[in-house]
Structure formats: C-alpha cells, structure tokens
Amino acid sequence: MMEYKNKYQDGQKVRLLFTSEIVTVDEWSYTPSLRSYTYTIIEHPGTFYFERELEESN
C-alpha cells in the first residue's frame, strides 16, 4: 500500500496563495505524471490547484 505525503486533507481550510482567499479542500489526488498532489476546492469546483499554490490558513 502506498503511503501518501500530501499536506492537506479533505475538509481542511487552506489559503490560496494568489488571492489570499480562505477555501475548503473538497478532495485531493496524486498525479504521477506531474509528480504532484492536486486539490479541488469546494468554492471553485471546476478548478484544481497544485499543493504549491496553497498554504495552511491560521
């Protein structure tokens, strides 16, 4: 079984670095071809974000 090392979990509040908007992670996935974790956001369901575009909200 693969051990994932993603930073954020489903339902977690995070900040979009570009806009500073606080949003909620809907779900995450690992994209092997990009070697990166991606996240869909409840507030923007048609867009996915890379882990590097997010930060923990305080």
Secondary structure by P-SEA (a helix, b strand, c coil): cccccccccccbbbbcccccbbbbbccccccccccbbbbbbccccccccccccccccc
